[in-house]
Amino acid sequence: MRNNLIPISCALGCSFLWGTTFVAQDTGMDFIGPYTFCASRLFIGFFGLLPFLIYFEFDKLKQINFNFQKVLLYTLILGSIFGLANIFQQVSLLYTDIANSAVFTVLYVVIVPVVSYFIFSLKVHSSIWPSVTLCLIGGLLLSEIKNYDVRYGDTLVIIGAFFWAFHIIFISKILKFFNFPIAIATFQCLVAGIFCSVPALALETVSISLISKEIKELLYAGILSSGVAFMLQAYAQRVLQPASVAIIFSLEGVFASIFGWIILDQFLNEIKIFGILIILLAVIFSQLMPIYGKKKYGRI
């Protein structure tokens, strides 16, 4: 547990930033469209991470030999997946509220272990499956299906959840042969920003004056979420397995619901609060059970 304390803390910080960013995403489309919002926040994230990349990793990158073509290919794939995940999530907020978007986004908590086990043949600890079940129950209690518009928005989020799942898995794969989390976070923002710019320029009116009206939301979503949070994600996944870390990341749904209630008056009733507690239980269970098993069999 002590060895995992820093990566778990990174994952928790990442979840907090992701969850609170849903508020900025929801309020940041008064003057610009979802594609413009995505492209803008991702470019801001890229420029926000550049100083960290130059200070912490640039010299190390110059000193090692790595397969540039392989890293470039994986970065292009990762950035494209990242861009699609952002687009589906952002567009969904036009049709559903923050709690629903956040909750259905964390369906990746189910998709990640399934894909990891059946497609990539990665080991999944037995504690993951009951934790996933608890997350699903908690998520259902947090969500509310009221009308067609909400169902349509939820459908977009669910599609996006598949991209978020593959994003989590792909980062773990890249880190195995290119262990530079800041570089990965930086250049995935650049690729995803370019990716999101295509529909923004084709379908929306892109104007600096309009973008500047959403600057507070874009700075929060760009620097803290697209930048810092995804850097923390990469650091967490240097140690934690995809299925395990996905359960911690599911707390973003909890943070989003709480801050949607505090800031936007999107009410949390007793059932939703119970759902939050169940998700918290799932996260705790997923992290403590492997440690209990090691102690039980004398491995610690």
GUPA-471202 format. One record per atom (N, C-alpha, C): residue in one letter; x, y negated, z negated. Coordinates in steps of 0.2 Angstrom, whole numbers, plus 5000, padded with zeros to 4 digits. Last residue first. Layout:
<rs>
AXYZ;...
</rs>
This chain:
<rs>
I501650504988;I501850434986;I502250444979;R501250634990;R501650594995;R501850524994;G500450714982;G501150704980;G501550664985;Y499150724985;Y499550774988;Y500250764986;K498650604980;K498350674978;K498750734979;K499250504986;K499450514979;K499150584977;K498750524999;K499450534998;K499650544991;G497350494996;G497550564999;G498250574998;Y497450364992;Y497250414987;Y497450484990;I497850305005;I498250304999;I498150354994;P496650335012;P497350365014;P497850355009;M495750255004;M495650325005;M496350355007;L495950115006;L496150144999;L496150225000;Q495550075018;Q496250055016;Q496450095010;S494150115019;S494650135024;S495350125023;F493650045008;F493650125008;F494150145013;I493649915011;I494049935006;I494150015006;V492849915023;V493549895023;V493949915018;A491649955017;A491949995022;A492649985023;L491349855008;L491449925005;L491849965011;L491049755017;L491649745013;L491849815010;I489949805023;I490449795027;I491149795023;I489049795012;I489249865015;I489849855019;L488949655010;L489349695005;L489449765007;I488249625022;I488949595020;I489349645015;G487049685019;G487449705025;G488149685024;F486649605008;F486749675007;F487249705013;I486449485016;I486949485010;I487149555009;K485349525023;K485949515027;K486549515022;I484349545013;I484549605017;I485249585021;E484249415008;E484449475004;E484749525008;N484749305021;N484249325016;N484649385012;L485449165027;L485649225025;L485149255020;F485149045040;F484949075034;F485249145033;Q486048935046;Q485748995049;Q485749045043;D486548805044;D485948825041;D485648885044;L487848775048;L487348775053;L486648795050;I488648795036;I488748735040;I488148725045;I488248915029;I488448855026;I488448795030;W487949005039;W487448985034;W487648925031;G489149015046;G488548995050;G487948975045;F489849065036;F489948995038;F489448965042;I489349195035;I489349155029;I489449075031;S489449245048;S488849245045;S488849195039;A490849245049;A490449205054;A489749195051;F491249335039;F491449265038;F491049215043;V490749455044;V490549425038;V490649355037;G491349465056;G490649455056;G490349435050;E492649485052;E492549415055;E491749405056;L492849605047;L492649555042;L492449485046;S493349685057;S492649675057;S492349625052;F494649695054;F494449635059;F493749635058;I494649815047;I494849745043;I494549685048;I494449895057;I493949895052;I494049825048;A495549885065;A494849865068;A494349855063;V496549945058;V496549875058;V495849845061;S496250085061;S496250055054;S496149975054;A496350095074;A495750105071;A495650075064;P497750055077;P497150015079;P496550025076;Q498750045062;Q498550085068;Q497850045070;L499949925056;L499349955056;L499049985062;V501149865061;V501149915056;V500549955056;R500849775071;R501549805071;R501549865066;Q499649725069;Q499649785072;Q500349815074;A500049605062;A499649655058;A499749725062;Y500549535073;Y500949545067;Y500649605063;A499449515081;A499949555083;A500449575078;Q498649435072;Q498449505074;Q498949545077;L499349325071;L499349365065;L499049435067;M499149285084;M499849295082;M499849335076;F497749255083;F498049315088;F498749325087;A497849145074;A497449215073;A497749265077;V498549045081;V498749075075;V498449145074;G497749035095;G498449035093;G498649075087;S496349055094;S496749085100;S497549085098;S496248995081;S495949055083;S496349085088;L497048875080;L496948915074;L496748985076;I497048805093;I497648815089;I497548875083;G495648835098;G496248845101;G496848855097;A494748805088;A494648865091;A495348885095;Y495248675084;Y495148725079;Y495148795083;L495148605097;L495848615093;L495748665088;L493848615100;L494348645104;L494948655101;E493248545090;E493048615091;E493548645094;K493848415093;K493848445086;K493748525087;I493448395107;I494148405105;I494248435098;E492348365114;E492348425110;E493048445107;K492648255122;K492148245117;K492048315112;S493648305130;S493848265125;S493348255119;I492848355140;I493248405136;I493448365130;L492348235146;L491948285143;L492248335138;S493548185151;S493148145147;S492648185143;I494048295160;I494448275154;I494048235149;S492848405167;S493048335166;S493448325160;V492148515177;V492748505173;V492948435173;T490648585179;T490948515180;T491548505175;E490648755185;E490548705180;E490848635182;L491048855194;L490348855192;L490148795187;A492448845197;A491948865202;A491148845200;L493048815186;L493148765191;L492648785197;A492648925178;A492548855175;A492548805181;P493149035185;P492449025184;P492248955182;V494548995183;V494249015189;V493549005189;S494948985170;S494848925174;S494548935180;C495049115164;C494449075163;C494349015167;F496449135169;F495849185171;F495149145170;I497149045162;I497149045170;I496549085172;G496949095149;G496749025151;G496649015159;A497549225150;A496849215149;A496549145151;V498849185152;V498549225157;V497749215156;L499049105140;L499149075146;L498849115152;C498749205130;C498349145130;C498449115137;Q499849295132;Q499149315134;Q498649255134;F500849215128;F500749225136;F500149265137;T500749215114;T500849155118;T500649165125;A500649345110;A500149305108;A500149245113;I501949395114;I501349425117;I500749375116;A502749305107;A502849305114;A502149335117;I502449355094;I502349285096;I502349275103;P502849495094;P502149475093;P501949405095;F503849595101;F503849515100;F503149485100;N504249725105;N504049705098;N504149635097;F503949825116;F504049745117;F503849715110;F503549945114;F504149945118;F504349865119;K502449935105;K502949995105;K503549985109;L501649825109;L502149825103;L502649875102;I500849885118;I501349845120;I501949835115;K499949965110;K500349995115;K500949955117;S499349865103;S499749915099;S500249945104;I498649795113;I499249755109;I499649805106;F497749895117;F498349875122;F498849835118;I496849895107;I497249955108;I497849935112;I496349765107;I496649795101;I497149845102;H495749775120;H496249725118;H496649745112;F494849865119;F495349885123;F495949835122;A493949795111;A494249855108;A494849875112;W493549685118;W493949675112;W494249735110;F492849755128;F493449715130;F493949705124;F491749795121;F492249845124;F492849815126;A491249675117;A491549715112;A491949765115;G490649625129;G491249595127;G491649635121;I489449705128;I489949715134;I490649685132;I488949645117;I489149715116;I489649735122;V488649515121;V489149525116;V489449595116;L487649535131;L488349505133;L488849525128;T486649585122;T486949635127;T487649605130;D486349475115;D486749535111;D487049575116;G485749395124;G486349375121;G486749435118;Y484649485126;Y485049465132;Y485749445129;R484049475114;R484249535116;R484749525122;V483749335113;V484249365108;V484449435111;D482749335123;D483349295124;D483949325119;Y481749415118;Y482149435124;Y482749405125;N481849415100;N481549405107;N481949425112;K482449465088;K481749435088;K481449425095;I483449555079;I483149555085;I482449525086;E484749515068;E484049515069;E483849515076;S486049585058;S485849565064;S485049565064;L486449645046;L486649575047;L486249545053;L486049775047;L485749735042;L485849655043;L486949815057;L486249815058;L485849775053;G488149805049;G488049755055;G487349755057;G488049905040;G488049835038;G487949785043;I488050015049;I487449995045;I487449925042;L489349995054;L488749995058;L488149975055;C490150015043;C490149955046;C489549945051;L489850145039;L489650095035;L489650025038;T490450205051;T489750215049;T489450165045;V491750175048;V491450155054;V490650155053;S491950245037;S492050175036;S491650145042;P491850385041;P491350355037;P491350275036;W493050375050;W492350385053;W491850365048;I494150345043;I493950295047;I493250305049;S494650455035;S494250395031;S493950345036;S495350525043;S494750555042;S494250495038;H496350435055;H496250465048;H495550475047;V496750485071;V496350445067;V496150475060;K498050485083;K497750515077;K497350465073;L497750475100;L498050445094;L497650475088;S497350495114;S497550555109;S497950525103;F496750405122;F497450395121;F497750455116;I495450455122;I495750435128;I496550435128;F495050495109;F494850535115;F495250525122;Y495650405100;Y495650475099;Y495550515106;S495350275105;S496050295103;S496150375103;V494050275108;V494450275113;V495150295111;V493650285094;V493350335099;V493850335105;P494150175088;P494350245086;P494150295091;V493550065096;V494250075095;V494450145093;I492150075094;I492450095101;I493150105100;V491850035081;V491650105083;V492050125089;V492349905081;V492549945076;V492350025077;Y491749835091;Y492349865093;Y492649915087;L490649775085;L490549845087;L491249885090;V490949645083;V491349695079;V491049765080;T489949585091;T490649585093;T491049635089;F488849595083;F488949635089;F489549635092;V489249495074;V489049565071;V489149615077;A489349375081;A489949405077;A489849475075;S488049365086;S488649365091;S489249395087;N487249355075;N487149415079;N487749415084;A487749235069;A487849305065;A487749355070;I487549135079;I488249155077;I488249225073;D486149185090;D486549145085;D487149175083;T486049175108;T485949205102;T486349165097;Y486349115120;Y485749155120;Y485549185113;L487549055120;L487049015123;L486349045122;L488349155115;L488149105111;L487649055113;S488749225127;S488249245122;S487949195118;V489849145131;V489249145135;V488649165131;Q490849195122;Q490649125122;Q489949115126;Q490949335125;Q490749315118;Q490549235118;F491349335138;F490649365136;F490449345129;I492549265137;I492049245141;I491349275139;N493349345129;N493249275127;N492549255131;A493449455137;A493149465130;A492949395128;L494149405148;L493449435149;L493149435142;G495349375142;G494949325145;G494249345146;F495849495138;F495749445133;F495249385136;I496049555150;I495549585146;I495349535140;S497049475155;S496449475159;S495849505154;G498049495146;G497749425146;G497149425150;L498349635148;L498149605142;L497749545142;I498749625162;I498149665160;I497849645153;L499849545160;L499349525165;L498749565163;T500649615151;T500449555149;T499849525153;Y500949735159;Y500549735153;Y500249675150;L501749665169;L501149705170;L500649705164;L502849615161;L502349575165;L501749605166;V503349735156;V503049685151;V502649635155;K503749795168;K503349825163;K502949775159;Q504749695172;Q504149715176;Q503549745172;F505649695162;F505249635163;F504649655167;N506149795150;N505949805157;N505449745158;F507549715142;F506949745142;F506649745149;N508949675131;N508749705138;N508049735138;I509149535121;I509049605122;I508849615130;Q509449395120;Q509949445118;Q509749515120;K508249325123;K508849315128;K509449365126;L507449355112;L507249375119;L507849375124;K508149285102;K508149355102;K507949385109;D507849155106;D508549175106;D508549255106;F506449155104;F506749145111;F507449165111;E505849175092;E505949235096;E506349215102;F505649055084;F505749115081;F505949175085;Y505648935092;Y506048935086;Y506149005084;I504848975103;I505448945105;I505948955098;L503649015097;L504049065101;L504749035102;F503248895091;F503448955087;F503849005091;P503048815102;P503548795097;P503748855093;L501948885108;L502548885111;L503148865106;L500648885102;L501148935100;L501848925103;G500048775108;G500148775101;G500648825098;F499948815121;F500448755120;F500548755112;F499048915119;F499648935123;F500148875121;G497948855114;G498248905110;G498948915113;I497548775125;I497848735119;I498148795114;F497148875134;F497748835135;F498048795129;L496048915126;L496648965127;L497248925130;R495248805126;R495448835120;R496048875121;S494948795140;S495248745136;S495548765130;A494348915144;A494948895147;A495348845143;C493148905135;C493648965135;C494348945138;F492548785140;F492748795133;F493248845132;T492348825153;T492748765152;T493048775145;Y491348925151;Y492048945154;Y492548885153;P490248855144;P490648915141;P491348925144;G490348675147;G490048745148;G490548795145;I490148525137;I490548575142;I490248645142;F489448465128;F489548425133;F489948465139;D489148565118;D488648515119;D488748475126;M489948665114;M489648665120;M489148615122;G490348685100;G490748655105;G490548655112;T489548755092;T489448675092;T489848645097;D490048885094;D489348865094;D489248795095;Q491448875091;Q491148895097;Q490448875099;A491348835077;A491648785082;A491448805089;V490848955072;V490448895072;V490748835077;F491749045076;F491149055079;F490748985078;T492849025067;T492848995074;T492248995077;T492649105056;T492549035056;T492548995062;G493149225062;G492449215059;G492249145059;W494549205065;W494049225070;W493349205068;L494949175052;L495049125057;L494549135063;F494749295045;F494449235043;F494449185048;S495449385053;S494749395052;S494449335050;C496749335050;C496549335057;C495749345057;G496849365036;G496849295039;G496649285046;L496849505037;L496249465034;L496249395036;A497949535044;A497349555047;A496749515044;C498949485035;C498849455042;C498249465045;S498649575025;S498549505023;S498549465030;I499149685031;I498449685029;I498249615028;P500549655032;P500049665038;P499349665037;I500849645018;I500949585023;I500449595029;L500549775013;L500249715010;L500249655015;N501049895016;N500549875021;N500249805019;N501949925006;N502249915013;N501749885018;R501049944996;R501449884996;R501749865002;M500450065000;M500050005000;M500449945000;
</rs>
